[in-house]
Amino acid sequence: MSNRHKILIANRGEIAMRIMCACRELGHDFVCLYTPEDKYSGHVELARELGGEQSVYKISNYLDANEIFSVADQANATAIHPGYGFFAEDFRFARRVVRRDRPMIFIGPSWWIIRDLGDKINTKRIARSLGVPTIPGSDRPIYDEMEAESIATHLFEFQRAQDIRGGMVLVKASAGGGGMGIEEVQDPDQFRSVFRRVRNYAKRNFNDEGVLIEQRIFDFNHLEVQIVSEHGGKRHVHFGTRNCSVQSTGKQKRIEVAPGFAPAEVPYAFDADRVLDEITRHSLAMAEEVGYDNVGTWEWIVTPRGEPFLMEVNTRIQVENGISAAISRVGEQEHVDLVREQIRLGLGDTLGYDQSDVRFSGISIEYRLVAEAPERDFAPCSGRILRFQWQEAPWLKMYTQVPKNGAYEIPMEYDPNLALVIIWGENLQQARERGVAFLDSLILEGEASGHGFSSNVAFLKARTQGLLEF
């Protein structure tokens, strides 16, 4: 085991609480950050309980790197855990952690891996070199109109061969991001004018005329493969698959299930076991090729015909890591804490097991409880939580920053997430039944101005029955 460390947690809410608990279990100290808006958050309360007042530091912004490093130096932290979001996939931040005058350990992949896999074009190029299927289209920026038209024609022909009605091609500014500079083309005759428009937009806004052309895939399922790799990038294991297809209108995940399909209980129009095996095999091959060296997720889309395409790699711990942990067993260990594994491996510990030691049991569902109004396009709800109660059960884990006692003001500076709920069942039917039982017994009350207090509990319940059905 590595030496005793003091780990600065550069995050908030339930993930900060899980990191604290993992630090305590591994025998490490921690430093907790909070902003004025998070003064009454449960992660601050837990930090004081586990680490005392000296473990808690007030900052003005979780995205101020200078402020975070200042606290790290003041507290003599030896490592930084970014959680998810914020700096978790910022290779410049990760590089600064390890290269500064007082270097620390970044608990996550090496900065150059974050950089290389954060580049979607580069990720697609690596995948294709290994024969890993990617979304059909260009794997580099296209500048030439004739070449672009040739790629688009090929994609439209591919869609016709797949019997896809209303086929569509995406034209995207390669230097863009966050949905900027993307247009859809359904009519091949319109492609050239759209390409010119996007190219001009890209030059004007990003000073780069490069354009990507990809097939637009409809009615797909969103699957993930959980990879865990040893520091140094020599040994890799997977902790199964997840299905993250239940999302808000803004493509934000709301329910995740592990494993990604349940062929024993749900009929599919394709060989689901083959698809799960294929995406797992390909993900491990890429992890080996790039020397991946911490926890990461390979994200896939699967078409209604059972064809998988790699979408991207997330070089961090995922929000939904808990469902992979819930179905995983290593040797005699009944529950694998992936946050704990991430810290342990990030500090240089060896893996200590291989794939043959990993077993899977049952089905797990994660509900994201959010103060939002699904009926109003998932509009976030500002206000105060007055009552938040649930019945404990051996098949239930609740991760929440909402304090156990007293009201909680939902800080609108951040996503209005209230809790992550992990349900486990021996099979899909039992997991669904337990999920509905939990949602029915949950007491979640609040007050808010305007439309009144809203949550997504009814939405979660309505979508539970069809989980894992394609």
Secondary structure, 3 states (H helix, E strand, C coil): CCCCCEEEECCCHHHHHHHHHHHHHHCCEEEEEECHHHCCCHHHHHHHHHHCHHHEEECCCCCCHHHHHHHHHHHCCCEEECCCCCCCCCHHHHHHHHHCCCCCEECCCCHHHHHHHHCHHHHHHHHHHCCCCECCECCCCECCHHHHHHHHHHHHHHHHHCCCCCCCEEEEECCCCCCCCEEEECCHHHHHHHHHHHHHHHHHHHCCCCEEEEECCCCCEEEEEEEEECCCCCCEEEEEEEEEEEECCCCCEEEEEECCCCCCCCCCCCCHHHHHHHHHHHHHHHHHHHCCCCEEEEEEEECCCCCEEEEEEECCCCCCHHHHHHHEEECCECCCCHHHHHHHHHCCCCCCCCHHHEEECCEEEEEEEECEEHHHCCEECCCEEEEEECCCCCCEEEEECCCCCCCEECCCCCCCEEEEEEEEECCHHHHHHHHHHHHHHCEEEEECCCCCCCCCHHHHHHHHCCCCCC
